[in-house]
Amino acid sequence: MVLTTSKLRENIYRFLDQVLKTGQPLEIERKGRRLKIVPVKPAGKLNNLPSRSIVSGSPESIVHIDWSKEWKPKIK
């Protein structure tokens, strides 16, 4: 759907609610150019976590560690 800025101004809240409800972008034409209003997906909780460097050394070295002394399978 393409609107003029005048049409958008008449009912901006209705159009914004429609974009949120349907997820469909809304295009506005202004001075011969188009603008787009799109809904943005909320960031997940994990996106707010700070980045941390946990591995000390080369991550590749972890692949070759012998864990057999540390790990014992449960026997039923």
mmCIF file of the N, C-alpha and C atoms, coordinates in Angstrom:
data_MODEL
# 
_entry.id   MODEL 
# 
loop_
_atom_site.group_PDB 
_atom_site.id 
_atom_site.type_symbol 
_atom_site.label_atom_id 
_atom_site.label_alt_id 
_atom_site.label_comp_id 
_atom_site.label_asym_id 
_atom_site.label_entity_id 
_atom_site.label_seq_id 
_atom_site.pdbx_PDB_ins_code 
_atom_site.Cartn_x 
_atom_site.Cartn_y 
_atom_site.Cartn_z 
_atom_site.occupancy 
_atom_site.B_iso_or_equiv 
_atom_site.pdbx_formal_charge 
_atom_site.auth_seq_id 
_atom_site.auth_comp_id 
_atom_site.auth_asym_id 
_atom_site.auth_atom_id 
_atom_site.pdbx_PDB_model_num 
ATOM 1   N N  . MET A 1 1  ? 0.848  -1.172  0.000  1.00 0.00 ? 1  MET A N  1 
ATOM 2   C CA . MET A 1 1  ? 0.000  0.000   0.000  1.00 0.00 ? 1  MET A CA 1 
ATOM 3   C C  . MET A 1 1  ? 0.895  1.237   0.000  1.00 0.00 ? 1  MET A C  1 
ATOM 4   N N  . VAL A 1 2  ? 0.618  2.174   -0.897 1.00 0.00 ? 2  VAL A N  1 
ATOM 5   C CA . VAL A 1 2  ? 1.378  3.414   -0.984 1.00 0.00 ? 2  VAL A CA 1 
ATOM 6   C C  . VAL A 1 2  ? 0.447  4.574   -0.636 1.00 0.00 ? 2  VAL A C  1 
ATOM 7   N N  . LEU A 1 3  ? 0.870  5.390   0.310  1.00 0.00 ? 3  LEU A N  1 
ATOM 8   C CA . LEU A 1 3  ? 0.080  6.541   0.736  1.00 0.00 ? 3  LEU A CA 1 
ATOM 9   C C  . LEU A 1 3  ? 0.827  7.826   0.464  1.00 0.00 ? 3  LEU A C  1 
ATOM 10  N N  . THR A 1 4  ? 0.077  8.902   0.355  1.00 0.00 ? 4  THR A N  1 
ATOM 11  C CA . THR A 1 4  ? 0.700  10.221  0.336  1.00 0.00 ? 4  THR A CA 1 
ATOM 12  C C  . THR A 1 4  ? 0.872  10.651  1.794  1.00 0.00 ? 4  THR A C  1 
ATOM 13  N N  . THR A 1 5  ? 1.710  11.634  2.008  1.00 0.00 ? 5  THR A N  1 
ATOM 14  C CA . THR A 1 5  ? 1.913  12.109  3.386  1.00 0.00 ? 5  THR A CA 1 
ATOM 15  C C  . THR A 1 5  ? 0.635  12.715  3.944  1.00 0.00 ? 5  THR A C  1 
ATOM 16  N N  . SER A 1 6  ? -0.175 13.342  3.104  1.00 0.00 ? 6  SER A N  1 
ATOM 17  C CA . SER A 1 6  ? -1.444 13.921  3.567  1.00 0.00 ? 6  SER A CA 1 
ATOM 18  C C  . SER A 1 6  ? -2.385 12.836  4.067  1.00 0.00 ? 6  SER A C  1 
ATOM 19  N N  . LYS A 1 7  ? -2.466 11.733  3.330  1.00 0.00 ? 7  LYS A N  1 
ATOM 20  C CA . LYS A 1 7  ? -3.333 10.624  3.728  1.00 0.00 ? 7  LYS A CA 1 
ATOM 21  C C  . LYS A 1 7  ? -2.814 9.988   5.020  1.00 0.00 ? 7  LYS A C  1 
ATOM 22  N N  . LEU A 1 8  ? -1.514 9.864   5.139  1.00 0.00 ? 8  LEU A N  1 
ATOM 23  C CA . LEU A 1 8  ? -0.921 9.310   6.362  1.00 0.00 ? 8  LEU A CA 1 
ATOM 24  C C  . LEU A 1 8  ? -1.255 10.194  7.557  1.00 0.00 ? 8  LEU A C  1 
ATOM 25  N N  . ARG A 1 9  ? -1.141 11.499  7.381  1.00 0.00 ? 9  ARG A N  1 
ATOM 26  C CA . ARG A 1 9  ? -1.389 12.452  8.462  1.00 0.00 ? 9  ARG A CA 1 
ATOM 27  C C  . ARG A 1 9  ? -2.834 12.365  8.973  1.00 0.00 ? 9  ARG A C  1 
ATOM 28  N N  . GLU A 1 10 ? -3.764 12.081  8.079  1.00 0.00 ? 10 GLU A N  1 
ATOM 29  C CA . GLU A 1 10 ? -5.177 11.990  8.468  1.00 0.00 ? 10 GLU A CA 1 
ATOM 30  C C  . GLU A 1 10 ? -5.435 10.898  9.499  1.00 0.00 ? 10 GLU A C  1 
ATOM 31  N N  . ASN A 1 11 ? -4.747 9.778   9.360  1.00 0.00 ? 11 ASN A N  1 
ATOM 32  C CA . ASN A 1 11 ? -5.016 8.617   10.210 1.00 0.00 ? 11 ASN A CA 1 
ATOM 33  C C  . ASN A 1 11 ? -3.735 7.873   10.571 1.00 0.00 ? 11 ASN A C  1 
ATOM 34  N N  . ILE A 1 12 ? -2.746 8.579   11.031 1.00 0.00 ? 12 ILE A N  1 
ATOM 35  C CA . ILE A 1 12 ? -1.443 7.964   11.258 1.00 0.00 ? 12 ILE A CA 1 
ATOM 36  C C  . ILE A 1 12 ? -1.503 6.800   12.245 1.00 0.00 ? 12 ILE A C  1 
ATOM 37  N N  . TYR A 1 13 ? -2.278 6.933   13.328 1.00 0.00 ? 13 TYR A N  1 
ATOM 38  C CA . TYR A 1 13 ? -2.318 5.872   14.331 1.00 0.00 ? 13 TYR A CA 1 
ATOM 39  C C  . TYR A 1 13 ? -2.988 4.609   13.787 1.00 0.00 ? 13 TYR A C  1 
ATOM 40  N N  . ARG A 1 14 ? -4.004 4.777   12.985 1.00 0.00 ? 14 ARG A N  1 
ATOM 41  C CA . ARG A 1 14 ? -4.667 3.614   12.384 1.00 0.00 ? 14 ARG A CA 1 
ATOM 42  C C  . ARG A 1 14 ? -3.703 2.881   11.452 1.00 0.00 ? 14 ARG A C  1 
ATOM 43  N N  . PHE A 1 15 ? -2.952 3.633   10.645 1.00 0.00 ? 15 PHE A N  1 
ATOM 44  C CA . PHE A 1 15 ? -1.993 3.010   9.731  1.00 0.00 ? 15 PHE A CA 1 
ATOM 45  C C  . PHE A 1 15 ? -0.857 2.325   10.491 1.00 0.00 ? 15 PHE A C  1 
ATOM 46  N N  . LEU A 1 16 ? -0.372 2.955   11.541 1.00 0.00 ? 16 LEU A N  1 
ATOM 47  C CA . LEU A 1 16 ? 0.701  2.340   12.333 1.00 0.00 ? 16 LEU A CA 1 
ATOM 48  C C  . LEU A 1 16 ? 0.218  1.061   13.004 1.00 0.00 ? 16 LEU A C  1 
ATOM 49  N N  . ASP A 1 17 ? -0.999 1.087   13.542 1.00 0.00 ? 17 ASP A N  1 
ATOM 50  C CA . ASP A 1 17 ? -1.576 -0.114  14.151 1.00 0.00 ? 17 ASP A CA 1 
ATOM 51  C C  . ASP A 1 17 ? -1.742 -1.227  13.125 1.00 0.00 ? 17 ASP A C  1 
ATOM 52  N N  . GLN A 1 18 ? -2.107 -0.848  11.910 1.00 0.00 ? 18 GLN A N  1 
ATOM 53  C CA . GLN A 1 18 ? -2.269 -1.829  10.835 1.00 0.00 ? 18 GLN A CA 1 
ATOM 54  C C  . GLN A 1 18 ? -0.934 -2.494  10.505 1.00 0.00 ? 18 GLN A C  1 
ATOM 55  N N  . VAL A 1 19 ? 0.138  -1.726  10.458 1.00 0.00 ? 19 VAL A N  1 
ATOM 56  C CA . VAL A 1 19 ? 1.466  -2.284  10.192 1.00 0.00 ? 19 VAL A CA 1 
ATOM 57  C C  . VAL A 1 19 ? 1.853  -3.255  11.308 1.00 0.00 ? 19 VAL A C  1 
ATOM 58  N N  . LEU A 1 20 ? 1.597  -2.876  12.552 1.00 0.00 ? 20 LEU A N  1 
ATOM 59  C CA . LEU A 1 20 ? 1.924  -3.754  13.668 1.00 0.00 ? 20 LEU A CA 1 
ATOM 60  C C  . LEU A 1 20 ? 1.094  -5.032  13.651 1.00 0.00 ? 20 LEU A C  1 
ATOM 61  N N  . LYS A 1 21 ? -0.172 -4.916  13.310 1.00 0.00 ? 21 LYS A N  1 
ATOM 62  C CA . LYS A 1 21 ? -1.078 -6.061  13.326 1.00 0.00 ? 21 LYS A CA 1 
ATOM 63  C C  . LYS A 1 21 ? -0.774 -7.041  12.194 1.00 0.00 ? 21 LYS A C  1 
ATOM 64  N N  . THR A 1 22 ? -0.574 -6.519  10.992 1.00 0.00 ? 22 THR A N  1 
ATOM 65  C CA . THR A 1 22 ? -0.405 -7.385  9.817  1.00 0.00 ? 22 THR A CA 1 
ATOM 66  C C  . THR A 1 22 ? 1.056  -7.734  9.537  1.00 0.00 ? 22 THR A C  1 
ATOM 67  N N  . GLY A 1 23 ? 1.968  -6.889  9.987  1.00 0.00 ? 23 GLY A N  1 
ATOM 68  C CA . GLY A 1 23 ? 3.380  -7.111  9.669  1.00 0.00 ? 23 GLY A CA 1 
ATOM 69  C C  . GLY A 1 23 ? 3.750  -6.643  8.275  1.00 0.00 ? 23 GLY A C  1 
ATOM 70  N N  . GLN A 1 24 ? 2.773  -6.107  7.539  1.00 0.00 ? 24 GLN A N  1 
ATOM 71  C CA . GLN A 1 24 ? 3.023  -5.635  6.183  1.00 0.00 ? 24 GLN A CA 1 
ATOM 72  C C  . GLN A 1 24 ? 3.584  -4.216  6.205  1.00 0.00 ? 24 GLN A C  1 
ATOM 73  N N  . PRO A 1 25 ? 4.665  -3.963  5.464  1.00 0.00 ? 25 PRO A N  1 
ATOM 74  C CA . PRO A 1 25 ? 5.233  -2.616  5.408  1.00 0.00 ? 25 PRO A CA 1 
ATOM 75  C C  . PRO A 1 25 ? 4.260  -1.629  4.769  1.00 0.00 ? 25 PRO A C  1 
ATOM 76  N N  . LEU A 1 26 ? 4.425  -0.378  5.104  1.00 0.00 ? 26 LEU A N  1 
ATOM 77  C CA . LEU A 1 26 ? 3.605  0.696   4.564  1.00 0.00 ? 26 LEU A CA 1 
ATOM 78  C C  . LEU A 1 26 ? 4.542  1.668   3.853  1.00 0.00 ? 26 LEU A C  1 
ATOM 79  N N  . GLU A 1 27 ? 4.222  1.988   2.614  1.00 0.00 ? 27 GLU A N  1 
ATOM 80  C CA . GLU A 1 27 ? 5.042  2.919   1.846  1.00 0.00 ? 27 GLU A CA 1 
ATOM 81  C C  . GLU A 1 27 ? 4.352  4.268   1.759  1.00 0.00 ? 27 GLU A C  1 
ATOM 82  N N  . ILE A 1 28 ? 5.157  5.308   1.917  1.00 0.00 ? 28 ILE A N  1 
ATOM 83  C CA . ILE A 1 28 ? 4.668  6.677   1.836  1.00 0.00 ? 28 ILE A CA 1 
ATOM 84  C C  . ILE A 1 28 ? 5.431  7.372   0.729  1.00 0.00 ? 28 ILE A C  1 
ATOM 85  N N  . GLU A 1 29 ? 4.711  8.072   -0.115 1.00 0.00 ? 29 GLU A N  1 
ATOM 86  C CA . GLU A 1 29 ? 5.375  8.814   -1.186 1.00 0.00 ? 29 GLU A CA 1 
ATOM 87  C C  . GLU A 1 29 ? 5.462  10.279  -0.792 1.00 0.00 ? 29 GLU A C  1 
ATOM 88  N N  . ARG A 1 30 ? 6.671  10.823  -0.909 1.00 0.00 ? 30 ARG A N  1 
ATOM 89  C CA . ARG A 1 30 ? 6.912  12.229  -0.550 1.00 0.00 ? 30 ARG A CA 1 
ATOM 90  C C  . ARG A 1 30 ? 7.913  12.809  -1.538 1.00 0.00 ? 30 ARG A C  1 
ATOM 91  N N  . LYS A 1 31 ? 7.508  13.847  -2.236 1.00 0.00 ? 31 LYS A N  1 
ATOM 92  C CA . LYS A 1 31 ? 8.368  14.533  -3.212 1.00 0.00 ? 31 LYS A CA 1 
ATOM 93  C C  . LYS A 1 31 ? 8.966  13.569  -4.236 1.00 0.00 ? 31 LYS A C  1 
ATOM 94  N N  . GLY A 1 32 ? 8.126  12.643  -4.704 1.00 0.00 ? 32 GLY A N  1 
ATOM 95  C CA . GLY A 1 32 ? 8.571  11.718  -5.736 1.00 0.00 ? 32 GLY A CA 1 
ATOM 96  C C  . GLY A 1 32 ? 9.429  10.566  -5.232 1.00 0.00 ? 32 GLY A C  1 
ATOM 97  N N  . ARG A 1 33 ? 9.650  10.480  -3.942 1.00 0.00 ? 33 ARG A N  1 
ATOM 98  C CA . ARG A 1 33 ? 10.450 9.399   -3.371 1.00 0.00 ? 33 ARG A CA 1 
ATOM 99  C C  . ARG A 1 33 ? 9.583  8.616   -2.393 1.00 0.00 ? 33 ARG A C  1 
ATOM 100 N N  . ARG A 1 34 ? 9.999  7.381   -2.126 1.00 0.00 ? 34 ARG A N  1 
ATOM 101 C CA . ARG A 1 34 ? 9.215  6.532   -1.233 1.00 0.00 ? 34 ARG A CA 1 
ATOM 102 C C  . ARG A 1 34 ? 9.955  6.244   0.062  1.00 0.00 ? 34 ARG A C  1 
ATOM 103 N N  . LEU A 1 35 ? 9.167  6.241   1.118  1.00 0.00 ? 35 LEU A N  1 
ATOM 104 C CA . LEU A 1 35 ? 9.656  5.868   2.449  1.00 0.00 ? 35 LEU A CA 1 
ATOM 105 C C  . LEU A 1 35 ? 8.889  4.621   2.854  1.00 0.00 ? 35 LEU A C  1 
ATOM 106 N N  . LYS A 1 36 ? 9.466  3.827   3.746  1.00 0.00 ? 36 LYS A N  1 
ATOM 107 C CA . LYS A 1 36 ? 8.803  2.602   4.142  1.00 0.00 ? 36 LYS A CA 1 
ATOM 108 C C  . LYS A 1 36 ? 8.762  2.513   5.666  1.00 0.00 ? 36 LYS A C  1 
ATOM 109 N N  . ILE A 1 37 ? 7.588  2.201   6.199  1.00 0.00 ? 37 ILE A N  1 
ATOM 110 C CA . ILE A 1 37 ? 7.421  1.940   7.630  1.00 0.00 ? 37 ILE A CA 1 
ATOM 111 C C  . ILE A 1 37 ? 7.277  0.437   7.768  1.00 0.00 ? 37 ILE A C  1 
ATOM 112 N N  . VAL A 1 38 ? 8.195  -0.165  8.495  1.00 0.00 ? 38 VAL A N  1 
ATOM 113 C CA . VAL A 1 38 ? 8.180  -1.623  8.673  1.00 0.00 ? 38 VAL A CA 1 
ATOM 114 C C  . VAL A 1 38 ? 8.235  -1.956  10.162 1.00 0.00 ? 38 VAL A C  1 
ATOM 115 N N  . PRO A 1 39 ? 7.584  -3.036  10.566 1.00 0.00 ? 39 PRO A N  1 
ATOM 116 C CA . PRO A 1 39 ? 7.681  -3.448  11.964 1.00 0.00 ? 39 PRO A CA 1 
ATOM 117 C C  . PRO A 1 39 ? 9.060  -4.063  12.219 1.00 0.00 ? 39 PRO A C  1 
ATOM 118 N N  . VAL A 1 40 ? 9.585  -3.827  13.392 1.00 0.00 ? 40 VAL A N  1 
ATOM 119 C CA . VAL A 1 40 ? 10.897 -4.364  13.767 1.00 0.00 ? 40 VAL A CA 1 
ATOM 120 C C  . VAL A 1 40 ? 10.676 -5.471  14.778 1.00 0.00 ? 40 VAL A C  1 
ATOM 121 N N  . LYS A 1 41 ? 11.331 -6.599  14.559 1.00 0.00 ? 41 LYS A N  1 
ATOM 122 C CA . LYS A 1 41 ? 11.212 -7.704  15.503 1.00 0.00 ? 41 LYS A CA 1 
ATOM 123 C C  . LYS A 1 41 ? 11.917 -7.313  16.798 1.00 0.00 ? 41 LYS A C  1 
ATOM 124 N N  . PRO A 1 42 ? 11.265 -7.565  17.927 1.00 0.00 ? 42 PRO A N  1 
ATOM 125 C CA . PRO A 1 42 ? 11.923 -7.238  19.191 1.00 0.00 ? 42 PRO A CA 1 
ATOM 126 C C  . PRO A 1 42 ? 13.152 -8.126  19.393 1.00 0.00 ? 42 PRO A C  1 
ATOM 127 N N  . ALA A 1 43 ? 14.159 -7.539  19.976 1.00 0.00 ? 43 ALA A N  1 
ATOM 128 C CA . ALA A 1 43 ? 15.374 -8.293  20.248 1.00 0.00 ? 43 ALA A CA 1 
ATOM 129 C C  . ALA A 1 43 ? 15.096 -9.306  21.351 1.00 0.00 ? 43 ALA A C  1 
ATOM 130 N N  . GLY A 1 44 ? 15.679 -10.470 21.236 1.00 0.00 ? 44 GLY A N  1 
ATOM 131 C CA . GLY A 1 44 ? 15.526 -11.493 22.261 1.00 0.00 ? 44 GLY A CA 1 
ATOM 132 C C  . GLY A 1 44 ? 16.358 -11.156 23.489 1.00 0.00 ? 44 GLY A C  1 
ATOM 133 N N  . LYS A 1 45 ? 16.081 -11.852 24.561 1.00 0.00 ? 45 LYS A N  1 
ATOM 134 C CA . LYS A 1 45 ? 16.800 -11.610 25.806 1.00 0.00 ? 45 LYS A CA 1 
ATOM 135 C C  . LYS A 1 45 ? 18.299 -11.862 25.649 1.00 0.00 ? 45 LYS A C  1 
ATOM 136 N N  . LEU A 1 46 ? 18.654 -12.836 24.828 1.00 0.00 ? 46 LEU A N  1 
ATOM 137 C CA . LEU A 1 46 ? 20.067 -13.175 24.668 1.00 0.00 ? 46 LEU A CA 1 
ATOM 138 C C  . LEU A 1 46 ? 20.843 -12.085 23.937 1.00 0.00 ? 46 LEU A C  1 
ATOM 139 N N  . ASN A 1 47 ? 20.158 -11.266 23.145 1.00 0.00 ? 47 ASN A N  1 
ATOM 140 C CA . ASN A 1 47 ? 20.844 -10.189 22.434 1.00 0.00 ? 47 ASN A CA 1 
ATOM 141 C C  . ASN A 1 47 ? 21.346 -9.103  23.374 1.00 0.00 ? 47 ASN A C  1 
ATOM 142 N N  . ASN A 1 48 ? 20.793 -9.026  24.588 1.00 0.00 ? 48 ASN A N  1 
ATOM 143 C CA . ASN A 1 48 ? 21.196 -8.003  25.542 1.00 0.00 ? 48 ASN A CA 1 
ATOM 144 C C  . ASN A 1 48 ? 22.397 -8.416  26.390 1.00 0.00 ? 48 ASN A C  1 
ATOM 145 N N  . LEU A 1 49 ? 22.806 -9.672  26.294 1.00 0.00 ? 49 LEU A N  1 
ATOM 146 C CA . LEU A 1 49 ? 23.933 -10.137 27.098 1.00 0.00 ? 49 LEU A CA 1 
ATOM 147 C C  . LEU A 1 49 ? 25.240 -9.564  26.562 1.00 0.00 ? 49 LEU A C  1 
ATOM 148 N N  . PRO A 1 50 ? 26.139 -9.171  27.457 1.00 0.00 ? 50 PRO A N  1 
ATOM 149 C CA . PRO A 1 50 ? 27.431 -8.669  26.992 1.00 0.00 ? 50 PRO A CA 1 
ATOM 150 C C  . PRO A 1 50 ? 28.273 -9.809  26.419 1.00 0.00 ? 50 PRO A C  1 
ATOM 151 N N  . SER A 1 51 ? 29.059 -9.477  25.430 1.00 0.00 ? 51 SER A N  1 
ATOM 152 C CA . SER A 1 51 ? 29.952 -10.459 24.827 1.00 0.00 ? 51 SER A CA 1 
ATOM 153 C C  . SER A 1 51 ? 31.138 -10.697 25.753 1.00 0.00 ? 51 SER A C  1 
ATOM 154 N N  . ARG A 1 52 ? 31.457 -11.962 25.946 1.00 0.00 ? 52 ARG A N  1 
ATOM 155 C CA . ARG A 1 52 ? 32.577 -12.299 26.836 1.00 0.00 ? 52 ARG A CA 1 
ATOM 156 C C  . ARG A 1 52 ? 33.500 -13.288 26.149 1.00 0.00 ? 52 ARG A C  1 
ATOM 157 N N  . SER A 1 53 ? 34.773 -13.163 26.423 1.00 0.00 ? 53 SER A N  1 
ATOM 158 C CA . SER A 1 53 ? 35.750 -14.116 25.921 1.00 0.00 ? 53 SER A CA 1 
ATOM 159 C C  . SER A 1 53 ? 36.003 -15.125 27.037 1.00 0.00 ? 53 SER A C  1 
ATOM 160 N N  . ILE A 1 54 ? 35.511 -16.330 26.870 1.00 0.00 ? 54 ILE A N  1 
ATOM 161 C CA . ILE A 1 54 ? 35.600 -17.335 27.932 1.00 0.00 ? 54 ILE A CA 1 
ATOM 162 C C  . ILE A 1 54 ? 36.787 -18.259 27.726 1.00 0.00 ? 54 ILE A C  1 
ATOM 163 N N  . VAL A 1 55 ? 37.081 -18.586 26.486 1.00 0.00 ? 55 VAL A N  1 
ATOM 164 C CA . VAL A 1 55 ? 38.140 -19.535 26.196 1.00 0.00 ? 55 VAL A CA 1 
ATOM 165 C C  . VAL A 1 55 ? 39.487 -18.854 26.315 1.00 0.00 ? 55 VAL A C  1 
ATOM 166 N N  . SER A 1 56 ? 40.321 -19.421 27.164 1.00 0.00 ? 56 SER A N  1 
ATOM 167 C CA . SER A 1 56 ? 41.684 -18.913 27.307 1.00 0.00 ? 56 SER A CA 1 
ATOM 168 C C  . SER A 1 56 ? 42.578 -19.749 26.412 1.00 0.00 ? 56 SER A C  1 
ATOM 169 N N  . GLY A 1 57 ? 43.119 -19.159 25.386 1.00 0.00 ? 57 GLY A N  1 
ATOM 170 C CA . GLY A 1 57 ? 43.945 -19.913 24.454 1.00 0.00 ? 57 GLY A CA 1 
ATOM 171 C C  . GLY A 1 57 ? 43.171 -20.170 23.174 1.00 0.00 ? 57 GLY A C  1 
ATOM 172 N N  . SER A 1 58 ? 43.612 -21.174 22.459 1.00 0.00 ? 58 SER A N  1 
ATOM 173 C CA . SER A 1 58 ? 43.013 -21.501 21.168 1.00 0.00 ? 58 SER A CA 1 
ATOM 174 C C  . SER A 1 58 ? 41.780 -22.389 21.364 1.00 0.00 ? 58 SER A C  1 
ATOM 175 N N  . PRO A 1 59 ? 40.643 -22.017 20.800 1.00 0.00 ? 59 PRO A N  1 
ATOM 176 C CA . PRO A 1 59 ? 39.464 -22.882 20.899 1.00 0.00 ? 59 PRO A CA 1 
ATOM 177 C C  . PRO A 1 59 ? 39.706 -24.257 20.267 1.00 0.00 ? 59 PRO A C  1 
ATOM 178 N N  . GLU A 1 60 ? 40.571 -24.310 19.291 1.00 0.00 ? 60 GLU A N  1 
ATOM 179 C CA . GLU A 1 60 ? 40.885 -25.585 18.638 1.00 0.00 ? 60 GLU A CA 1 
ATOM 180 C C  . GLU A 1 60 ? 41.544 -26.566 19.607 1.00 0.00 ? 60 GLU A C  1 
ATOM 181 N N  . SER A 1 61 ? 42.273 -26.043 20.600 1.00 0.00 ? 61 SER A N  1 
ATOM 182 C CA . SER A 1 61 ? 42.941 -26.936 21.553 1.00 0.00 ? 61 SER A CA 1 
ATOM 183 C C  . SER A 1 61 ? 41.948 -27.679 22.444 1.00 0.00 ? 61 SER A C  1 
ATOM 184 N N  . ILE A 1 62 ? 40.760 -27.148 22.629 1.00 0.00 ? 62 ILE A N  1 
ATOM 185 C CA . ILE A 1 62 ? 39.749 -27.800 23.461 1.00 0.00 ? 62 ILE A CA 1 
ATOM 186 C C  . ILE A 1 62 ? 39.250 -29.075 22.801 1.00 0.00 ? 62 ILE A C  1 
ATOM 187 N N  . VAL A 1 63 ? 39.226 -29.106 21.491 1.00 0.00 ? 63 VAL A N  1 
ATOM 188 C CA . VAL A 1 63 ? 38.710 -30.256 20.761 1.00 0.00 ? 63 VAL A CA 1 
ATOM 189 C C  . VAL A 1 63 ? 39.523 -31.507 21.064 1.00 0.00 ? 63 VAL A C  1 
ATOM 190 N N  . HIS A 1 64 ? 40.799 -31.355 21.311 1.00 0.00 ? 64 HIS A N  1 
ATOM 191 C CA . HIS A 1 64 ? 41.685 -32.503 21.457 1.00 0.00 ? 64 HIS A CA 1 
ATOM 192 C C  . HIS A 1 64 ? 42.001 -32.851 22.910 1.00 0.00 ? 64 HIS A C  1 
ATOM 193 N N  . ILE A 1 65 ? 41.267 -32.324 23.865 1.00 0.00 ? 65 ILE A N  1 
ATOM 194 C CA . ILE A 1 65 ? 41.498 -32.645 25.277 1.00 0.00 ? 65 ILE A CA 1 
ATOM 195 C C  . ILE A 1 65 ? 40.950 -34.037 25.575 1.00 0.00 ? 65 ILE A C  1 
ATOM 196 N N  . ASP A 1 66 ? 41.708 -34.815 26.334 1.00 0.00 ? 66 ASP A N  1 
ATOM 197 C CA . ASP A 1 66 ? 41.263 -36.141 26.754 1.00 0.00 ? 66 ASP A CA 1 
ATOM 198 C C  . ASP A 1 66 ? 40.467 -35.997 28.050 1.00 0.00 ? 66 ASP A C  1 
ATOM 199 N N  . TRP A 1 67 ? 39.162 -36.192 27.973 1.00 0.00 ? 67 TRP A N  1 
ATOM 200 C CA . TRP A 1 67 ? 38.278 -36.034 29.131 1.00 0.00 ? 67 TRP A CA 1 
ATOM 201 C C  . TRP A 1 67 ? 37.967 -37.363 29.809 1.00 0.00 ? 67 TRP A C  1 
ATOM 202 N N  . SER A 1 68 ? 38.589 -38.439 29.385 1.00 0.00 ? 68 SER A N  1 
ATOM 203 C CA . SER A 1 68 ? 38.233 -39.757 29.900 1.00 0.00 ? 68 SER A CA 1 
ATOM 204 C C  . SER A 1 68 ? 38.466 -39.895 31.408 1.00 0.00 ? 68 SER A C  1 
ATOM 205 N N  . LYS A 1 69 ? 39.426 -39.189 31.996 1.00 0.00 ? 69 LYS A N  1 
ATOM 206 C CA . LYS A 1 69 ? 39.672 -39.255 33.439 1.00 0.00 ? 69 LYS A CA 1 
ATOM 207 C C  . LYS A 1 69 ? 38.617 -38.464 34.213 1.00 0.00 ? 69 LYS A C  1 
ATOM 208 N N  . GLU A 1 70 ? 38.022 -37.456 33.598 1.00 0.00 ? 70 GLU A N  1 
ATOM 209 C CA . GLU A 1 70 ? 37.051 -36.581 34.259 1.00 0.00 ? 70 GLU A CA 1 
ATOM 210 C C  . GLU A 1 70 ? 35.614 -37.084 34.126 1.00 0.00 ? 70 GLU A C  1 
ATOM 211 N N  . TRP A 1 71 ? 35.330 -37.777 33.056 1.00 0.00 ? 71 TRP A N  1 
ATOM 212 C CA . TRP A 1 71 ? 33.966 -38.176 32.751 1.00 0.00 ? 71 TRP A CA 1 
ATOM 213 C C  . TRP A 1 71 ? 33.796 -39.665 32.943 1.00 0.00 ? 71 TRP A C  1 
ATOM 214 N N  . LYS A 1 72 ? 32.786 -40.020 33.703 1.00 0.00 ? 72 LYS A N  1 
ATOM 215 C CA . LYS A 1 72 ? 32.486 -41.433 33.901 1.00 0.00 ? 72 LYS A CA 1 
ATOM 216 C C  . LYS A 1 72 ? 30.999 -41.630 33.589 1.00 0.00 ? 72 LYS A C  1 
ATOM 217 N N  . PRO A 1 73 ? 30.703 -42.549 32.681 1.00 0.00 ? 73 PRO A N  1 
ATOM 218 C CA . PRO A 1 73 ? 29.295 -42.781 32.341 1.00 0.00 ? 73 PRO A CA 1 
ATOM 219 C C  . PRO A 1 73 ? 28.540 -43.413 33.494 1.00 0.00 ? 73 PRO A C  1 
ATOM 220 N N  . LYS A 1 74 ? 27.244 -43.090 33.597 1.00 0.00 ? 74 LYS A N  1 
ATOM 221 C CA . LYS A 1 74 ? 26.415 -43.698 34.628 1.00 0.00 ? 74 LYS A CA 1 
ATOM 222 C C  . LYS A 1 74 ? 26.064 -45.122 34.198 1.00 0.00 ? 74 LYS A C  1 
ATOM 223 N N  . ILE A 1 75 ? 26.252 -46.044 35.108 1.00 0.00 ? 75 ILE A N  1 
ATOM 224 C CA . ILE A 1 75 ? 25.917 -47.437 34.835 1.00 0.00 ? 75 ILE A CA 1 
ATOM 225 C C  . ILE A 1 75 ? 24.670 -47.788 35.628 1.00 0.00 ? 75 ILE A C  1 
ATOM 226 N N  . LYS A 1 76 ? 23.701 -48.361 34.927 1.00 0.00 ? 76 LYS A N  1 
ATOM 227 C CA . LYS A 1 76 ? 22.441 -48.705 35.596 1.00 0.00 ? 76 LYS A CA 1 
ATOM 228 C C  . LYS A 1 76 ? 22.461 -50.096 36.117 1.00 0.00 ? 76 LYS A C  1 
# 
